[in-house]
Amino acid sequence: MYATVEAKKGAGVYRSDDAGESWTLVNSDRRIGGRGPGAMGIAVSPDNPDLIYVANTTTWKSSDAGKTFVGFRGAPGGDDYQRIWISSENPQTIALSSDQVRSSL
């Protein structure tokens, strides 16, 4: 189980391997969080508990249980992803929600 925490101290991505009885901070990189309460979504791949995604201005992907992340979708300062969903039937199907409207001229 994973959780994202926004706080002045102890912010980051946490993991629990005992149904929430105890938590371990696995990543405190402010690029992954740092947007304020309610602005981040986190999802775990249903077929691989070490593959996680965090929605933010960039949607981040970690294949090592949150220790490291790479940008998966978006650009810092340009996008505004807030929630992420992964299909349990087909983990290759991922949906992102955003409250930013884009228009082209």
Contacts in CASP RR format, 6 or more apart in sequence:
PFRMAT RR
TARGET T0000
AUTHOR 0000-0000-0000
METHOD contacts of the structure
MODEL  1
MYATVEAKKGAGVYRSDDAGESWTLVNSDRRIGGRGPGAMGIAVSPDNPD
LIYVANTTTWKSSDAGKTFVGFRGAPGGDDYQRIWISSENPQTIALSSDQ
VRSSL
1 15 0 8 1.000
1 16 0 8 1.000
1 17 0 8 1.000
1 19 0 8 1.000
1 20 0 8 1.000
2 13 0 8 1.000
2 14 0 8 1.000
2 15 0 8 1.000
2 16 0 8 1.000
2 42 0 8 1.000
2 44 0 8 1.000
2 52 0 8 1.000
2 66 0 8 1.000
3 13 0 8 1.000
3 14 0 8 1.000
3 16 0 8 1.000
3 23 0 8 1.000
3 42 0 8 1.000
4 12 0 8 1.000
4 13 0 8 1.000
4 14 0 8 1.000
4 32 0 8 1.000
4 33 0 8 1.000
4 40 0 8 1.000
4 41 0 8 1.000
4 42 0 8 1.000
4 54 0 8 1.000
5 11 0 8 1.000
5 12 0 8 1.000
5 13 0 8 1.000
5 14 0 8 1.000
6 12 0 8 1.000
6 33 0 8 1.000
6 34 0 8 1.000
6 35 0 8 1.000
6 36 0 8 1.000
6 37 0 8 1.000
6 38 0 8 1.000
6 40 0 8 1.000
10 25 0 8 1.000
10 28 0 8 1.000
11 28 0 8 1.000
11 30 0 8 1.000
11 33 0 8 1.000
11 34 0 8 1.000
12 25 0 8 1.000
12 27 0 8 1.000
12 28 0 8 1.000
12 29 0 8 1.000
12 32 0 8 1.000
12 33 0 8 1.000
13 25 0 8 1.000
13 26 0 8 1.000
13 27 0 8 1.000
13 28 0 8 1.000
13 32 0 8 1.000
13 42 0 8 1.000
13 52 0 8 1.000
13 54 0 8 1.000
13 66 0 8 1.000
14 23 0 8 1.000
14 24 0 8 1.000
14 25 0 8 1.000
14 26 0 8 1.000
15 23 0 8 1.000
15 24 0 8 1.000
15 26 0 8 1.000
15 65 0 8 1.000
15 66 0 8 1.000
16 22 0 8 1.000
16 23 0 8 1.000
16 24 0 8 1.000
26 65 0 8 1.000
26 66 0 8 1.000
26 67 0 8 1.000
27 62 0 8 1.000
27 66 0 8 1.000
27 67 0 8 1.000
27 68 0 8 1.000
27 69 0 8 1.000
29 69 0 8 1.000
31 56 0 8 1.000
31 58 0 8 1.000
31 60 0 8 1.000
31 69 0 8 1.000
31 76 0 8 1.000
32 54 0 8 1.000
32 56 0 8 1.000
32 60 0 8 1.000
32 69 0 8 1.000
33 40 0 8 1.000
33 54 0 8 1.000
33 56 0 8 1.000
34 40 0 8 1.000
34 56 0 8 1.000
35 56 0 8 1.000
35 57 0 8 1.000
38 82 0 8 1.000
39 56 0 8 1.000
39 82 0 8 1.000
40 54 0 8 1.000
40 55 0 8 1.000
40 56 0 8 1.000
40 82 0 8 1.000
41 54 0 8 1.000
41 55 0 8 1.000
41 56 0 8 1.000
41 82 0 8 1.000
41 83 0 8 1.000
41 84 0 8 1.000
42 52 0 8 1.000
42 53 0 8 1.000
42 54 0 8 1.000
42 55 0 8 1.000
42 84 0 8 1.000
43 52 0 8 1.000
43 53 0 8 1.000
43 55 0 8 1.000
43 84 0 8 1.000
43 85 0 8 1.000
43 86 0 8 1.000
43 94 0 8 1.000
44 51 0 8 1.000
44 52 0 8 1.000
44 86 0 8 1.000
45 51 0 8 1.000
45 52 0 8 1.000
45 53 0 8 1.000
45 86 0 8 1.000
45 91 0 8 1.000
46 86 0 8 1.000
46 87 0 8 1.000
46 88 0 8 1.000
46 91 0 8 1.000
47 91 0 8 1.000
48 63 0 8 1.000
48 91 0 8 1.000
49 65 0 8 1.000
50 62 0 8 1.000
50 63 0 8 1.000
50 64 0 8 1.000
50 65 0 8 1.000
50 66 0 8 1.000
51 61 0 8 1.000
51 62 0 8 1.000
51 63 0 8 1.000
52 61 0 8 1.000
52 62 0 8 1.000
52 65 0 8 1.000
52 66 0 8 1.000
53 59 0 8 1.000
53 60 0 8 1.000
53 61 0 8 1.000
53 62 0 8 1.000
53 72 0 8 1.000
53 84 0 8 1.000
53 86 0 8 1.000
53 94 0 8 1.000
54 60 0 8 1.000
54 62 0 8 1.000
54 69 0 8 1.000
54 84 0 8 1.000
55 81 0 8 1.000
55 82 0 8 1.000
55 83 0 8 1.000
55 84 0 8 1.000
55 96 0 8 1.000
55 97 0 8 1.000
56 81 0 8 1.000
57 74 0 8 1.000
57 75 0 8 1.000
57 76 0 8 1.000
57 77 0 8 1.000
57 78 0 8 1.000
57 79 0 8 1.000
57 80 0 8 1.000
57 81 0 8 1.000
58 71 0 8 1.000
58 72 0 8 1.000
58 73 0 8 1.000
58 74 0 8 1.000
58 75 0 8 1.000
58 76 0 8 1.000
58 79 0 8 1.000
58 81 0 8 1.000
59 71 0 8 1.000
59 72 0 8 1.000
59 73 0 8 1.000
59 74 0 8 1.000
59 81 0 8 1.000
59 84 0 8 1.000
59 96 0 8 1.000
60 69 0 8 1.000
60 70 0 8 1.000
60 71 0 8 1.000
60 72 0 8 1.000
61 69 0 8 1.000
61 70 0 8 1.000
61 71 0 8 1.000
61 72 0 8 1.000
62 68 0 8 1.000
62 69 0 8 1.000
62 70 0 8 1.000
73 79 0 8 1.000
73 81 0 8 1.000
73 96 0 8 1.000
74 81 0 8 1.000
78 100 0 8 1.000
79 98 0 8 1.000
79 100 0 8 1.000
80 98 0 8 1.000
80 99 0 8 1.000
80 100 0 8 1.000
81 96 0 8 1.000
81 97 0 8 1.000
81 98 0 8 1.000
82 97 0 8 1.000
82 98 0 8 1.000
82 99 0 8 1.000
83 96 0 8 1.000
83 97 0 8 1.000
84 94 0 8 1.000
84 95 0 8 1.000
84 96 0 8 1.000
84 97 0 8 1.000
85 94 0 8 1.000
85 95 0 8 1.000
86 93 0 8 1.000
86 94 0 8 1.000
87 93 0 8 1.000
87 94 0 8 1.000
END
